[in-house]
Amino acid sequence: MKAQKLSGDQKLEWSDIPYILTVCEAGSLAGAARLLGVNHSTVFRRVESVEKRLGVRLFERRRSGYVMTPAGELFLKQASVLCNGMDRIERELSGKDLRLEGPLTVTTTDSLLHCLSPVFAAFQARHPDIELRLLSDVRALDLMQRDADIALRPTHDPPEHWIGRRLSRLSFATYAHRDYWQEACELAPDNLRWVLLGDDLHQSPMSRLAVRHRAKEAKVTIANTMMSVFDLVRSGTGIAAMPCYLAEGSPGLVRVHEPDASANWHLWLLAHPDVRRSARVNAFYDFAATQITEAYLGQPCP
């Protein structure tokens, strides 16, 4: 028997699909309502409407919750494919925007933003119609979820699914203000004060370098951002391990221990492969890679 086509008033609405998928995930109307932020009755009406239009039961109503029928399992499989396809369409269409205007979000660290502000200023001057949005944050932003278009980050392990360009090898050393160090030279190692970056697991190269050189009983001051550490050292608070790109050449600072590049960290410029096709992203990608490598971070710590 030939399958009957759905008439116009029987066809599914795209907005119905998230309700069905969420019931599949939650296993109940109440759970789906909480996830969607709507009333229990709204989810019930949507499910009933879809089943009526399709002429099949997608769920068995049990006391323990809603259980998918074979038709519901098929709906879940096909609707998931549709949703994934829509997500990819959105990424690729936005990635093929050829205009050199509109927003461009770049995430970086506070210390890199401090050092590379001339690069951002020069890019903005060259492309005044691009709205540059700079996010200085230590948390791991997700380019897949479009938290940002580009990431400019120091790392030793960039994500495999991002397009990346390694710009420069990074070195780290310990520094203190000249006045503090002149007085500290007369103190025992246990009486020196160290300014530490908050990192209980000692995962960052700065933390590992500080552990290596700091006396076990030395006094400490802890800050949660690299720029806070930098400012405290410049004010004469104590000694700290910092990136060479941040501390070298800073007035008043002297190097206490020799540079160390053994952590194998590099500065990476990263973008999602779909978004990389955007004219805005491509323009910043090429401009920043050239400017940073040649003018700012291309030379190792002396």
C-alpha positions in Angstrom: 0.0 0.0 0.0 1.3 3.4 -1.0 2.3 5.6 2.0 0.1 8.6 2.5 1.8 12.0 2.5 1.2 14.4 5.3 -1.0 17.4 4.4 0.1 20.9 5.1 -1.7 21.1 8.5 -0.3 17.6 9.5 3.4 18.4 8.8 5.8 18.7 11.8 7.0 22.1 13.0 10.7 22.4 13.4 10.1 23.8 16.9 8.4 20.5 17.9 11.6 18.5 17.5 13.5 19.8 20.6 10.5 18.8 22.8 10.5 15.2 21.6 14.3 14.9 21.8 14.3 16.3 25.3 11.6 13.8 26.5 13.7 11.0 24.9 16.7 12.3 26.9 14.9 13.0 30.2 12.6 10.0 30.2 9.7 12.0 31.6 7.6 15.1 30.9 8.6 16.7 34.2 12.3 16.2 33.5 12.0 17.5 29.9 10.1 20.6 31.2 12.9 21.4 33.7 15.6 21.1 30.9 13.6 23.2 28.5 12.5 25.8 31.1 8.8 25.4 30.3 5.7 24.1 32.0 4.9 20.4 32.2 1.7 21.0 30.3 3.5 22.6 27.4 5.7 19.5 26.9 2.6 17.3 27.1 0.7 19.3 24.4 3.7 19.2 22.1 4.1 15.4 22.4 0.4 14.8 21.9 0.4 17.1 18.9 3.3 15.4 17.2 1.9 11.9 17.8 -1.4 13.0 16.4 0.1 14.5 13.3 2.3 11.4 12.7 -0.4 8.9 13.6 1.9 6.9 15.8 2.8 6.6 19.5 6.4 7.8 20.1 6.3 6.9 23.9 4.7 4.3 26.1 3.2 6.0 29.2 4.4 4.1 32.3 4.4 5.0 35.9 8.2 5.2 35.8 8.1 7.6 33.0 8.0 7.9 29.2 9.7 5.0 27.3 10.4 5.2 23.6 8.5 2.9 21.3 10.3 1.7 18.1 8.7 4.7 16.3 10.2 6.9 19.0 13.6 5.4 18.6 13.4 6.1 14.9 12.3 9.6 15.5 15.3 10.1 17.9 17.8 8.8 15.4 16.5 10.8 12.4 15.8 14.0 14.3 19.3 13.9 15.9 20.8 13.8 12.4 18.7 16.8 11.4 19.8 18.8 14.4 23.4 18.0 13.8 23.0 19.0 10.2 21.5 22.3 11.1 24.3 23.1 13.6 26.9 22.4 10.8 24.9 24.6 8.3 25.0 27.4 10.8 28.8 27.1 11.4 29.6 26.8 7.7 27.3 29.6 6.6 28.7 32.0 9.2 32.2 30.8 8.3 31.8 31.8 4.7 30.8 35.4 5.4 33.0 37.4 3.1 32.5 40.8 4.6 35.3 42.6 6.5 32.8 44.0 9.0 30.9 42.8 12.0 31.9 41.2 15.3 35.1 39.2 15.8 35.7 37.6 19.2 39.2 36.8 20.3 40.0 35.1 23.6 43.4 35.4 25.1 45.1 35.7 28.5 45.5 38.8 30.5 49.2 38.9 30.2 49.1 38.4 26.4 46.5 41.1 26.1 48.8 43.4 28.0 51.8 42.7 25.8 50.0 42.5 22.5 47.7 45.4 22.8 49.6 47.2 19.9 48.8 44.3 17.6 45.1 44.5 18.4 45.2 48.3 18.0 46.9 48.0 14.7 44.4 45.4 13.4 41.5 47.6 14.6 42.9 50.6 12.8 43.4 48.6 9.6 39.8 47.2 9.7 37.6 49.9 11.4 34.4 48.2 10.4 35.2 45.0 12.3 34.0 45.1 15.9 36.8 43.5 17.8 35.7 41.8 21.0 38.6 40.7 23.3 37.9 38.2 26.1 40.7 38.0 28.7 39.9 34.9 30.7 41.7 31.9 32.2 38.9 29.4 31.7 38.9 27.1 28.8 36.6 28.7 26.2 35.1 26.4 23.6 35.5 27.4 20.0 33.2 24.5 19.0 30.4 26.2 20.9 31.4 29.6 19.4 32.4 31.2 22.7 35.0 32.9 20.6 36.1 32.9 16.9 39.8 32.8 17.6 41.9 31.7 20.6 45.4 33.2 21.2 46.7 31.0 24.0 49.9 29.7 25.5 49.7 25.9 25.6 51.7 22.7 25.2 48.8 20.6 23.9 46.4 22.5 21.5 43.1 20.7 20.6 43.5 18.5 17.6 40.2 19.5 16.0 41.1 23.2 15.8 43.2 24.7 13.0 46.3 26.1 14.6 49.5 28.0 13.9 52.4 27.8 16.4 53.8 31.3 16.7 56.6 31.2 19.2 58.3 29.0 21.8 57.8 30.4 25.3 60.4 30.7 28.0 59.8 31.4 31.7 62.1 32.8 34.4 62.0 34.3 37.9 61.9 38.0 38.5 61.9 40.6 41.3 61.9 44.3 41.5 65.4 45.7 41.6 65.0 47.4 45.0 63.5 44.2 46.6 66.2 42.0 45.2 69.0 44.3 46.5 67.6 43.9 50.0 66.7 40.2 49.5 70.3 39.2 48.6 71.1 39.6 52.3 68.3 37.4 53.5 68.3 33.6 53.9 66.2 31.7 51.3 63.6 30.9 53.9 63.0 34.6 54.5 62.4 35.5 50.9 58.8 36.2 49.8 57.5 34.5 46.6 54.4 35.7 44.7 52.7 32.6 43.3 50.1 32.1 40.7 47.1 30.2 42.2 47.6 26.7 41.0 47.1 24.0 43.6 48.1 21.2 41.2 51.2 23.0 40.0 50.3 22.4 36.3 51.5 25.7 34.9 55.2 26.1 34.0 55.3 29.1 36.3 54.2 27.1 39.2 56.6 24.3 38.5 59.5 26.8 38.2 58.6 28.4 41.5 58.5 25.0 43.2 61.9 24.3 41.9 63.6 27.5 43.1 61.5 28.4 46.2 62.7 27.4 49.6 60.2 25.1 51.3 59.6 27.5 54.2 59.7 30.7 52.2 56.8 33.2 52.7 54.2 33.4 49.9 51.6 35.7 48.5 49.1 34.1 46.0 47.3 35.8 43.2 44.8 34.2 40.7 45.9 36.0 37.5 49.2 36.5 35.8 48.8 40.2 35.6 48.2 40.4 39.4 51.4 38.5 39.9 53.2 40.9 37.6 51.8 44.0 39.4 52.7 42.6 42.8 56.3 41.9 41.7 56.6 45.4 40.2 55.5 46.9 43.5 58.3 45.1 45.3 56.3 42.3 47.0 58.6 39.5 46.2 60.0 37.1 43.6 57.8 35.3 41.0 58.1 33.0 38.0 56.7 34.7 34.9 56.7 34.4 31.1 59.7 36.1 29.7 57.5 38.0 27.2 55.8 39.7 30.1 58.7 40.5 32.4 61.7 41.1 30.1 62.2 44.8 29.5 59.8 45.8 32.2 61.3 48.9 34.0 62.6 48.0 37.5 62.5 44.2 37.1 65.6 42.0 37.2 65.9 38.4 36.4 66.7 36.2 39.4 67.1 32.7 37.7 67.9 31.8 34.2 65.2 31.2 31.6 63.7 27.8 31.2 61.9 26.5 28.1 61.8 22.9 29.1 58.0 22.9 29.6 57.7 23.0 25.7 55.0 25.6 25.8 54.2 27.7 22.7 52.0 30.5 21.8 49.2 29.2 19.5 46.8 31.0 17.2 43.7 28.7 17.0 40.4 28.7 15.1 37.6 26.3 14.3 38.0 24.8 10.8 34.6 25.9 9.6 34.9 29.5 11.0 38.4 29.8 9.6 36.8 30.5 6.2 35.4 33.8 7.4 37.0 36.9 5.9 37.1 38.5 9.4 38.8 35.5 11.0 41.2 35.0 8.1 42.2 38.7 8.1 43.0 38.6 11.8 44.6 35.2 11.6 47.1 36.3 9.0 47.7 39.8 10.4 48.3 38.6 14.0 50.5 35.7 13.0 52.9 38.0 11.1 52.9 40.8 13.6 53.4 38.6 16.7 56.0 36.4 15.2 58.1 39.2 13.7 57.7 42.0 16.2 56.7 40.8 19.6 57.4 37.2 20.5 59.6 36.0 17.8 62.8 36.3 19.9 63.5 33.9 22.8 64.1 35.2 26.2 67.7 36.6 26.2 
